[in-house]
Amino acid sequence: MKWQRGSGVRRKGLWFRLRKILLCVLGFYIAIPFLVKLCPGIQAKLIFLNFVRVPYFIDLKKPQDQGLNHTCNYYLQPEEDVTIGVWHTIPAVWWKNAQGKDQMWFEDALASSHPIILYLHGNAGTRGGDHRVELYKVLSSLGYHVVTFDYRGWGDSVGTPSERGMTYDALHVFDWIKARSGDNPVYIWGHSLGTGVATNLVRRLCERETPPDALILESPFTNIREEAKSHPFSVIYRYFPGFDWFFLDPITSSGIKFANDENVKHISCPLLILHAEDDPVVPFQLGRKLYNIAAPSRSFRDFKVQFIPFHSDLGYRHKYIYKSPELPRILREFLGKSEPERQH
Ligand SMILES: *[C@@H]1O[C@H](CO)[C@@H](O)[C@H](O)[C@H]1NC(C)=O
């Protein structure tokens, strides 16, 4: 009898605790949308994720620690109070010549006849992120210079993150490259959130009539609202009443658009889109939708627009397209052919 009563009390206690936890979770679930609506800055932080520094213990001043023995780290100043950290990797064939050389040598190397890729990374992490470093290695082994940087507020770059600021930093680095690169082709490569920066930049360059030689978008979305809606983070709120008002309007009211779908209509240069079918972060359909908007656009009338899907069996997901053994051929065919089609 005693034992039975004890167990009943325990069971009751457990049920009580469980109910408390459930109520708590429900409370948070309902409170979070209101919190986000009241502090739109939260959404901006979640989009930029610049405070997430992974891997944490890397010294961005020492790219050689990441196996980049032909990369120079330097700093540029796009605006007063803004400093950005840059990595410049030269084509791998010169790795021996690069040993012990300083920034001036690397800058001069931009003028020697090799094409240059300006790489615009996505949110979270730094220019030293693993999958980014692996891509620099692939591109450099194919004979490209790779110039990449951390936007203001990322890595060791100083400033406050914003879409305008990111785009401005990219424009500054582009102009800096152009001032040193002579007649060498300059390509813009954006990944994930970096595709938003890339199309902002290239739209601006086209409006200014200094387009790049090609634009490559890896795992792009159509615009930040559609991306935020399909991001795994929002899955648990997808059917929450007023989802758009709670979660998407604060993004728009913070001035964040990353409107790839709008920008491509104002871009005139060869465009290559790469997307893995099993991308869990930026759904494959968004990349395909962007292609379907760009391809018939009048702005691309004289230029090639190509979409390359990667089958889900390959497992490239959101950031492993660099592993594709097909990538060198894809780039050679696309960039090789992009030259004669250019208008002069
Ligand atoms: C330096 O980097 C190049 C290009 O990635 C590589 O081929 C070479 O083996 C590296 N050398 C050393 C000593 O690590």
Ligand as a Chemical Component Dictionary entry (heavy atoms), coordinates in Angstrom:
data_LIG
# 
_chem_comp.id                   LIG 
_chem_comp.type                 NON-POLYMER 
_chem_comp.pdbx_formal_charge   0 
_chem_comp.three_letter_code    LIG 
# 
loop_
_chem_comp_atom.comp_id 
_chem_comp_atom.atom_id 
_chem_comp_atom.alt_atom_id 
_chem_comp_atom.type_symbol 
_chem_comp_atom.charge 
_chem_comp_atom.model_Cartn_x 
_chem_comp_atom.model_Cartn_y 
_chem_comp_atom.model_Cartn_z 
_chem_comp_atom.pdbx_ordinal 
LIG C1 C1 C 0 52.174 24.852 -51.213 1  
LIG O1 O1 O 0 50.922 24.959 -51.919 2  
LIG C2 C2 C 0 50.918 24.365 -53.197 3  
LIG C3 C3 C 0 49.594 24.696 -53.854 4  
LIG O2 O2 O 0 48.498 24.364 -53.068 5  
LIG C4 C4 C 0 51.172 22.860 -53.054 6  
LIG O3 O3 O 0 51.176 22.270 -54.331 7  
LIG C5 C5 C 0 52.497 22.659 -52.354 8  
LIG O4 O4 O 0 52.710 21.285 -52.134 9  
LIG C6 C6 C 0 52.546 23.405 -51.020 10 
LIG N1 N1 N 0 53.891 23.306 -50.479 11 
LIG C7 C7 C 0 54.161 23.056 -49.195 12 
LIG C8 C8 C 0 55.585 23.013 -48.812 13 
LIG O5 O5 O 0 53.277 22.863 -48.383 14 
# 
loop_
_chem_comp_bond.comp_id 
_chem_comp_bond.atom_id_1 
_chem_comp_bond.atom_id_2 
_chem_comp_bond.value_order 
_chem_comp_bond.pdbx_ordinal 
LIG C1 O1 SING 1  
LIG C1 C6 SING 2  
LIG O1 C2 SING 3  
LIG C2 C3 SING 4  
LIG C2 C4 SING 5  
LIG C3 O2 SING 6  
LIG C4 O3 SING 7  
LIG C4 C5 SING 8  
LIG C5 O4 SING 9  
LIG C5 C6 SING 10 
LIG C6 N1 SING 11 
LIG N1 C7 SING 12 
LIG C7 C8 SING 13 
LIG C7 O5 DOUB 14 
# 
